[in-house]
């Protein structure tokens, strides 16, 4: 009988040496879920479109005295609406520069307005908003609402 090829197993050595190591994704997934839960619990879902910027609240006795002293014309006036632009404020159809704001706030107070709603224009800078708020607060108006418009772009 003729001898056939011998069946000797051929082994190729692993150049890395040692046993194969596998990469487990389970710890990575655990960390990702923990981060997801952390960020979900730490974020606030409150809307920031309306930020009341009122000062200290009056006590009930002070509020009752102020309500008695208020004239009927003051309670009938609605909130004043201003739009803050770049370097100016639009009040109705008038465009007022920042240096004329103290006069306009005094006129607003003389008319009996208690509330002021401030919209921001897309071109308004943070400094414009701060300047207007400083003038309004220095005049003593505390019932202010700042409403930002979403930026485009």
PyMOL CGO cylinders between C-alpha atoms (Angstrom):
from pymol import cmd
from pymol.cgo import CYLINDER

trace = [
    CYLINDER, 0.00, 0.00, 0.00, 1.05, 3.43, -0.75, 0.3, 1, 1, 1, 1, 1, 1,
    CYLINDER, 1.05, 3.43, -0.75, 1.29, 5.81, 2.03, 0.3, 1, 1, 1, 1, 1, 1,
    CYLINDER, 1.29, 5.81, 2.03, -0.78, 8.92, 1.57, 0.3, 1, 1, 1, 1, 1, 1,
    CYLINDER, -0.78, 8.92, 1.57, -0.13, 12.31, 2.89, 0.3, 1, 1, 1, 1, 1, 1,
    CYLINDER, -0.13, 12.31, 2.89, 0.02, 12.31, 6.61, 0.3, 1, 1, 1, 1, 1, 1,
    CYLINDER, 0.02, 12.31, 6.61, -2.68, 14.18, 8.45, 0.3, 1, 1, 1, 1, 1, 1,
    CYLINDER, -2.68, 14.18, 8.45, -0.61, 16.33, 10.72, 0.3, 1, 1, 1, 1, 1, 1,
    CYLINDER, -0.61, 16.33, 10.72, -2.41, 19.41, 11.99, 0.3, 1, 1, 1, 1, 1, 1,
    CYLINDER, -2.41, 19.41, 11.99, -0.83, 22.67, 11.00, 0.3, 1, 1, 1, 1, 1, 1,
    CYLINDER, -0.83, 22.67, 11.00, -0.79, 25.34, 13.65, 0.3, 1, 1, 1, 1, 1, 1,
    CYLINDER, -0.79, 25.34, 13.65, 0.02, 28.97, 13.01, 0.3, 1, 1, 1, 1, 1, 1,
    CYLINDER, 0.02, 28.97, 13.01, 1.30, 30.76, 16.08, 0.3, 1, 1, 1, 1, 1, 1,
    CYLINDER, 1.30, 30.76, 16.08, -0.55, 33.95, 17.18, 0.3, 1, 1, 1, 1, 1, 1,
    CYLINDER, -0.55, 33.95, 17.18, 1.93, 36.85, 16.97, 0.3, 1, 1, 1, 1, 1, 1,
    CYLINDER, 1.93, 36.85, 16.97, 0.12, 38.71, 19.78, 0.3, 1, 1, 1, 1, 1, 1,
    CYLINDER, 0.12, 38.71, 19.78, 0.71, 35.85, 22.12, 0.3, 1, 1, 1, 1, 1, 1,
    CYLINDER, 0.71, 35.85, 22.12, -1.57, 34.77, 24.88, 0.3, 1, 1, 1, 1, 1, 1,
    CYLINDER, -1.57, 34.77, 24.88, -5.30, 34.21, 24.72, 0.3, 1, 1, 1, 1, 1, 1,
    CYLINDER, -5.30, 34.21, 24.72, -7.59, 36.42, 22.63, 0.3, 1, 1, 1, 1, 1, 1,
    CYLINDER, -7.59, 36.42, 22.63, -9.12, 39.28, 24.55, 0.3, 1, 1, 1, 1, 1, 1,
    CYLINDER, -9.12, 39.28, 24.55, -12.61, 40.45, 23.82, 0.3, 1, 1, 1, 1, 1, 1,
    CYLINDER, -12.61, 40.45, 23.82, -13.98, 43.94, 24.29, 0.3, 1, 1, 1, 1, 1, 1,
    CYLINDER, -13.98, 43.94, 24.29, -17.12, 44.00, 26.42, 0.3, 1, 1, 1, 1, 1, 1,
    CYLINDER, -17.12, 44.00, 26.42, -19.65, 46.72, 25.58, 0.3, 1, 1, 1, 1, 1, 1,
    CYLINDER, -19.65, 46.72, 25.58, -21.79, 46.18, 28.67, 0.3, 1, 1, 1, 1, 1, 1,
    CYLINDER, -21.79, 46.18, 28.67, -19.86, 48.60, 30.96, 0.3, 1, 1, 1, 1, 1, 1,
    CYLINDER, -19.86, 48.60, 30.96, -19.89, 51.23, 28.22, 0.3, 1, 1, 1, 1, 1, 1,
    CYLINDER, -19.89, 51.23, 28.22, -23.66, 50.90, 27.84, 0.3, 1, 1, 1, 1, 1, 1,
    CYLINDER, -23.66, 50.90, 27.84, -24.09, 51.14, 31.61, 0.3, 1, 1, 1, 1, 1, 1,
    CYLINDER, -24.09, 51.14, 31.61, -22.10, 54.38, 31.72, 0.3, 1, 1, 1, 1, 1, 1,
    CYLINDER, -22.10, 54.38, 31.72, -24.07, 55.84, 28.81, 0.3, 1, 1, 1, 1, 1, 1,
    CYLINDER, -24.07, 55.84, 28.81, -27.40, 55.07, 30.52, 0.3, 1, 1, 1, 1, 1, 1,
    CYLINDER, -27.40, 55.07, 30.52, -26.16, 56.62, 33.75, 0.3, 1, 1, 1, 1, 1, 1,
    CYLINDER, -26.16, 56.62, 33.75, -25.13, 59.78, 31.91, 0.3, 1, 1, 1, 1, 1, 1,
    CYLINDER, -25.13, 59.78, 31.91, -28.48, 59.89, 30.12, 0.3, 1, 1, 1, 1, 1, 1,
    CYLINDER, -28.48, 59.89, 30.12, -30.37, 59.63, 33.40, 0.3, 1, 1, 1, 1, 1, 1,
    CYLINDER, -30.37, 59.63, 33.40, -28.13, 62.25, 35.01, 0.3, 1, 1, 1, 1, 1, 1,
    CYLINDER, -28.13, 62.25, 35.01, -28.70, 64.79, 32.23, 0.3, 1, 1, 1, 1, 1, 1,
    CYLINDER, -28.70, 64.79, 32.23, -32.42, 64.09, 32.09, 0.3, 1, 1, 1, 1, 1, 1,
    CYLINDER, -32.42, 64.09, 32.09, -32.77, 64.74, 35.82, 0.3, 1, 1, 1, 1, 1, 1,
    CYLINDER, -32.77, 64.74, 35.82, -30.46, 67.75, 35.98, 0.3, 1, 1, 1, 1, 1, 1,
    CYLINDER, -30.46, 67.75, 35.98, -31.96, 69.76, 33.12, 0.3, 1, 1, 1, 1, 1, 1,
    CYLINDER, -31.96, 69.76, 33.12, -34.82, 72.10, 33.73, 0.3, 1, 1, 1, 1, 1, 1,
    CYLINDER, -34.82, 72.10, 33.73, -37.87, 71.98, 31.52, 0.3, 1, 1, 1, 1, 1, 1,
    CYLINDER, -37.87, 71.98, 31.52, -39.12, 75.43, 32.59, 0.3, 1, 1, 1, 1, 1, 1,
    CYLINDER, -39.12, 75.43, 32.59, -39.71, 77.82, 29.70, 0.3, 1, 1, 1, 1, 1, 1,
    CYLINDER, -39.71, 77.82, 29.70, -37.27, 80.69, 29.62, 0.3, 1, 1, 1, 1, 1, 1,
    CYLINDER, -37.27, 80.69, 29.62, -39.32, 82.80, 27.23, 0.3, 1, 1, 1, 1, 1, 1,
    CYLINDER, -39.32, 82.80, 27.23, -40.88, 84.76, 30.10, 0.3, 1, 1, 1, 1, 1, 1,
    CYLINDER, -40.88, 84.76, 30.10, -38.55, 85.83, 32.87, 0.3, 1, 1, 1, 1, 1, 1,
    CYLINDER, -38.55, 85.83, 32.87, -40.20, 87.92, 35.60, 0.3, 1, 1, 1, 1, 1, 1,
    CYLINDER, -40.20, 87.92, 35.60, -37.66, 90.47, 36.74, 0.3, 1, 1, 1, 1, 1, 1,
    CYLINDER, -37.66, 90.47, 36.74, -39.61, 91.91, 39.67, 0.3, 1, 1, 1, 1, 1, 1,
    CYLINDER, -39.61, 91.91, 39.67, -37.94, 93.19, 42.79, 0.3, 1, 1, 1, 1, 1, 1,
    CYLINDER, -37.94, 93.19, 42.79, -38.80, 92.35, 46.36, 0.3, 1, 1, 1, 1, 1, 1,
    CYLINDER, -38.80, 92.35, 46.36, -42.47, 91.59, 46.87, 0.3, 1, 1, 1, 1, 1, 1,
    CYLINDER, -42.47, 91.59, 46.87, -44.55, 93.85, 49.08, 0.3, 1, 1, 1, 1, 1, 1,
    CYLINDER, -44.55, 93.85, 49.08, -46.08, 92.52, 52.25, 0.3, 1, 1, 1, 1, 1, 1,
    CYLINDER, -46.08, 92.52, 52.25, -49.87, 91.99, 52.17, 0.3, 1, 1, 1, 1, 1, 1,
    CYLINDER, -49.87, 91.99, 52.17, -50.41, 95.17, 54.25, 0.3, 1, 1, 1, 1, 1, 1,
    CYLINDER, -50.41, 95.17, 54.25, -48.27, 97.24, 51.86, 0.3, 1, 1, 1, 1, 1, 1,
    CYLINDER, -48.27, 97.24, 51.86, -50.06, 95.76, 48.86, 0.3, 1, 1, 1, 1, 1, 1,
    CYLINDER, -50.06, 95.76, 48.86, -53.48, 96.57, 50.34, 0.3, 1, 1, 1, 1, 1, 1,
    CYLINDER, -53.48, 96.57, 50.34, -52.40, 100.16, 51.02, 0.3, 1, 1, 1, 1, 1, 1,
    CYLINDER, -52.40, 100.16, 51.02, -51.05, 100.50, 47.48, 0.3, 1, 1, 1, 1, 1, 1,
    CYLINDER, -51.05, 100.50, 47.48, -54.30, 99.13, 46.03, 0.3, 1, 1, 1, 1, 1, 1,
    CYLINDER, -54.30, 99.13, 46.03, -56.33, 101.70, 47.98, 0.3, 1, 1, 1, 1, 1, 1,
    CYLINDER, -56.33, 101.70, 47.98, -54.10, 104.55, 46.79, 0.3, 1, 1, 1, 1, 1, 1,
    CYLINDER, -54.10, 104.55, 46.79, -54.22, 103.47, 43.15, 0.3, 1, 1, 1, 1, 1, 1,
    CYLINDER, -54.22, 103.47, 43.15, -56.33, 105.65, 40.93, 0.3, 1, 1, 1, 1, 1, 1,
    CYLINDER, -56.33, 105.65, 40.93, -58.91, 104.06, 38.59, 0.3, 1, 1, 1, 1, 1, 1,
    CYLINDER, -58.91, 104.06, 38.59, -57.02, 105.33, 35.55, 0.3, 1, 1, 1, 1, 1, 1,
    CYLINDER, -57.02, 105.33, 35.55, -53.88, 103.48, 36.63, 0.3, 1, 1, 1, 1, 1, 1,
    CYLINDER, -53.88, 103.48, 36.63, -55.71, 100.18, 36.88, 0.3, 1, 1, 1, 1, 1, 1,
    CYLINDER, -55.71, 100.18, 36.88, -57.34, 100.68, 33.48, 0.3, 1, 1, 1, 1, 1, 1,
    CYLINDER, -57.34, 100.68, 33.48, -54.07, 101.12, 31.61, 0.3, 1, 1, 1, 1, 1, 1,
    CYLINDER, -54.07, 101.12, 31.61, -52.62, 97.98, 30.19, 0.3, 1, 1, 1, 1, 1, 1,
    CYLINDER, -52.62, 97.98, 30.19, -48.97, 97.05, 30.10, 0.3, 1, 1, 1, 1, 1, 1,
    CYLINDER, -48.97, 97.05, 30.10, -46.62, 99.18, 28.03, 0.3, 1, 1, 1, 1, 1, 1,
    CYLINDER, -46.62, 99.18, 28.03, -44.92, 97.26, 25.24, 0.3, 1, 1, 1, 1, 1, 1,
    CYLINDER, -44.92, 97.26, 25.24, -41.43, 98.20, 24.10, 0.3, 1, 1, 1, 1, 1, 1,
    CYLINDER, -41.43, 98.20, 24.10, -39.14, 96.52, 21.58, 0.3, 1, 1, 1, 1, 1, 1,
    CYLINDER, -39.14, 96.52, 21.58, -35.42, 96.68, 22.29, 0.3, 1, 1, 1, 1, 1, 1,
    CYLINDER, -35.42, 96.68, 22.29, -33.34, 97.11, 19.15, 0.3, 1, 1, 1, 1, 1, 1,
    CYLINDER, -33.34, 97.11, 19.15, -29.70, 97.78, 18.42, 0.3, 1, 1, 1, 1, 1, 1,
    CYLINDER, -29.70, 97.78, 18.42, -28.95, 101.01, 20.29, 0.3, 1, 1, 1, 1, 1, 1,
    CYLINDER, -28.95, 101.01, 20.29, -32.60, 102.06, 20.50, 0.3, 1, 1, 1, 1, 1, 1,
    CYLINDER, -32.60, 102.06, 20.50, -36.04, 101.15, 21.79, 0.3, 1, 1, 1, 1, 1, 1,
    CYLINDER, -36.04, 101.15, 21.79, -39.20, 101.17, 19.70, 0.3, 1, 1, 1, 1, 1, 1,
    CYLINDER, -39.20, 101.17, 19.70, -42.16, 102.52, 21.66, 0.3, 1, 1, 1, 1, 1, 1,
    CYLINDER, -42.16, 102.52, 21.66, -45.22, 102.36, 19.47, 0.3, 1, 1, 1, 1, 1, 1,
    CYLINDER, -45.22, 102.36, 19.47, -44.15, 104.07, 16.26, 0.3, 1, 1, 1, 1, 1, 1,
    CYLINDER, -44.15, 104.07, 16.26, -41.41, 106.10, 17.92, 0.3, 1, 1, 1, 1, 1, 1,
    CYLINDER, -41.41, 106.10, 17.92, -37.78, 105.03, 17.91, 0.3, 1, 1, 1, 1, 1, 1,
    CYLINDER, -37.78, 105.03, 17.91, -36.06, 106.29, 21.05, 0.3, 1, 1, 1, 1, 1, 1,
    CYLINDER, -36.06, 106.29, 21.05, -32.30, 106.29, 21.65, 0.3, 1, 1, 1, 1, 1, 1,
    CYLINDER, -32.30, 106.29, 21.65, -31.01, 105.04, 24.98, 0.3, 1, 1, 1, 1, 1, 1,
    CYLINDER, -31.01, 105.04, 24.98, -30.14, 108.52, 26.29, 0.3, 1, 1, 1, 1, 1, 1,
    CYLINDER, -30.14, 108.52, 26.29, -33.82, 109.57, 26.04, 0.3, 1, 1, 1, 1, 1, 1,
    CYLINDER, -33.82, 109.57, 26.04, -35.14, 106.55, 27.95, 0.3, 1, 1, 1, 1, 1, 1,
    CYLINDER, -35.14, 106.55, 27.95, -35.31, 108.20, 31.41, 0.3, 1, 1, 1, 1, 1, 1,
    CYLINDER, -35.31, 108.20, 31.41, -37.72, 110.80, 30.02, 0.3, 1, 1, 1, 1, 1, 1,
    CYLINDER, -37.72, 110.80, 30.02, -39.89, 108.11, 28.38, 0.3, 1, 1, 1, 1, 1, 1,
    CYLINDER, -39.89, 108.11, 28.38, -39.96, 106.05, 31.58, 0.3, 1, 1, 1, 1, 1, 1,
    CYLINDER, -39.96, 106.05, 31.58, -41.08, 109.15, 33.52, 0.3, 1, 1, 1, 1, 1, 1,
    CYLINDER, -41.08, 109.15, 33.52, -43.86, 109.68, 30.96, 0.3, 1, 1, 1, 1, 1, 1,
    CYLINDER, -43.86, 109.68, 30.96, -44.84, 106.04, 31.34, 0.3, 1, 1, 1, 1, 1, 1,
    CYLINDER, -44.84, 106.04, 31.34, -45.05, 106.38, 35.11, 0.3, 1, 1, 1, 1, 1, 1,
    CYLINDER, -45.05, 106.38, 35.11, -47.03, 109.63, 34.82, 0.3, 1, 1, 1, 1, 1, 1,
    CYLINDER, -47.03, 109.63, 34.82, -49.54, 107.80, 32.63, 0.3, 1, 1, 1, 1, 1, 1,
    CYLINDER, -49.54, 107.80, 32.63, -50.03, 105.28, 35.44, 0.3, 1, 1, 1, 1, 1, 1,
    CYLINDER, -50.03, 105.28, 35.44, -48.61, 102.21, 33.72, 0.3, 1, 1, 1, 1, 1, 1,
    CYLINDER, -48.61, 102.21, 33.72, -47.52, 99.54, 36.16, 0.3, 1, 1, 1, 1, 1, 1,
    CYLINDER, -47.52, 99.54, 36.16, -46.37, 96.78, 33.81, 0.3, 1, 1, 1, 1, 1, 1,
    CYLINDER, -46.37, 96.78, 33.81, -43.73, 96.91, 31.12, 0.3, 1, 1, 1, 1, 1, 1,
    CYLINDER, -43.73, 96.91, 31.12, -43.26, 94.19, 28.53, 0.3, 1, 1, 1, 1, 1, 1,
    CYLINDER, -43.26, 94.19, 28.53, -39.91, 94.27, 26.75, 0.3, 1, 1, 1, 1, 1, 1,
    CYLINDER, -39.91, 94.27, 26.75, -39.43, 92.36, 23.51, 0.3, 1, 1, 1, 1, 1, 1,
    CYLINDER, -39.43, 92.36, 23.51, -35.97, 91.93, 22.05, 0.3, 1, 1, 1, 1, 1, 1,
    CYLINDER, -35.97, 91.93, 22.05, -35.32, 92.47, 18.39, 0.3, 1, 1, 1, 1, 1, 1,
    CYLINDER, -35.32, 92.47, 18.39, -33.10, 90.03, 16.51, 0.3, 1, 1, 1, 1, 1, 1,
    CYLINDER, -33.10, 90.03, 16.51, -30.40, 92.73, 16.26, 0.3, 1, 1, 1, 1, 1, 1,
    CYLINDER, -30.40, 92.73, 16.26, -30.46, 93.68, 19.97, 0.3, 1, 1, 1, 1, 1, 1,
    CYLINDER, -30.46, 93.68, 19.97, -27.31, 92.91, 21.90, 0.3, 1, 1, 1, 1, 1, 1,
    CYLINDER, -27.31, 92.91, 21.90, -27.04, 91.89, 25.52, 0.3, 1, 1, 1, 1, 1, 1,
    CYLINDER, -27.04, 91.89, 25.52, -25.72, 95.34, 26.34, 0.3, 1, 1, 1, 1, 1, 1,
    CYLINDER, -25.72, 95.34, 26.34, -28.84, 96.94, 24.83, 0.3, 1, 1, 1, 1, 1, 1,
    CYLINDER, -28.84, 96.94, 24.83, -31.06, 94.80, 27.06, 0.3, 1, 1, 1, 1, 1, 1,
    CYLINDER, -31.06, 94.80, 27.06, -28.96, 95.57, 30.15, 0.3, 1, 1, 1, 1, 1, 1,
    CYLINDER, -28.96, 95.57, 30.15, -29.00, 99.31, 29.42, 0.3, 1, 1, 1, 1, 1, 1,
    CYLINDER, -29.00, 99.31, 29.42, -32.79, 99.39, 29.11, 0.3, 1, 1, 1, 1, 1, 1,
    CYLINDER, -32.79, 99.39, 29.11, -33.27, 97.29, 32.24, 0.3, 1, 1, 1, 1, 1, 1,
    CYLINDER, -33.27, 97.29, 32.24, -30.95, 99.54, 34.25, 0.3, 1, 1, 1, 1, 1, 1,
    CYLINDER, -30.95, 99.54, 34.25, -32.85, 102.68, 33.21, 0.3, 1, 1, 1, 1, 1, 1,
    CYLINDER, -32.85, 102.68, 33.21, -36.24, 101.11, 33.92, 0.3, 1, 1, 1, 1, 1, 1,
    CYLINDER, -36.24, 101.11, 33.92, -35.21, 99.70, 37.29, 0.3, 1, 1, 1, 1, 1, 1,
    CYLINDER, -35.21, 99.70, 37.29, -33.55, 102.99, 38.32, 0.3, 1, 1, 1, 1, 1, 1,
    CYLINDER, -33.55, 102.99, 38.32, -36.89, 104.72, 37.71, 0.3, 1, 1, 1, 1, 1, 1,
    CYLINDER, -36.89, 104.72, 37.71, -38.61, 102.31, 40.09, 0.3, 1, 1, 1, 1, 1, 1,
    CYLINDER, -38.61, 102.31, 40.09, -40.60, 100.08, 37.74, 0.3, 1, 1, 1, 1, 1, 1,
    CYLINDER, -40.60, 100.08, 37.74, -40.44, 96.53, 39.03, 0.3, 1, 1, 1, 1, 1, 1,
    CYLINDER, -40.44, 96.53, 39.03, -43.16, 94.73, 37.09, 0.3, 1, 1, 1, 1, 1, 1,
    CYLINDER, -43.16, 94.73, 37.09, -41.13, 93.96, 33.99, 0.3, 1, 1, 1, 1, 1, 1,
    CYLINDER, -41.13, 93.96, 33.99, -41.33, 91.03, 31.60, 0.3, 1, 1, 1, 1, 1, 1,
    CYLINDER, -41.33, 91.03, 31.60, -38.50, 90.34, 29.19, 0.3, 1, 1, 1, 1, 1, 1,
    CYLINDER, -38.50, 90.34, 29.19, -39.53, 88.29, 26.17, 0.3, 1, 1, 1, 1, 1, 1,
    CYLINDER, -39.53, 88.29, 26.17, -36.78, 87.18, 23.81, 0.3, 1, 1, 1, 1, 1, 1,
    CYLINDER, -36.78, 87.18, 23.81, -37.47, 86.37, 20.22, 0.3, 1, 1, 1, 1, 1, 1,
    CYLINDER, -37.47, 86.37, 20.22, -35.80, 83.29, 18.78, 0.3, 1, 1, 1, 1, 1, 1,
    CYLINDER, -35.80, 83.29, 18.78, -32.78, 84.07, 16.70, 0.3, 1, 1, 1, 1, 1, 1,
    CYLINDER, -32.78, 84.07, 16.70, -32.77, 83.28, 13.03, 0.3, 1, 1, 1, 1, 1, 1,
    CYLINDER, -32.77, 83.28, 13.03, -29.92, 81.34, 11.68, 0.3, 1, 1, 1, 1, 1, 1,
]
cmd.load_cgo(trace, "trace")
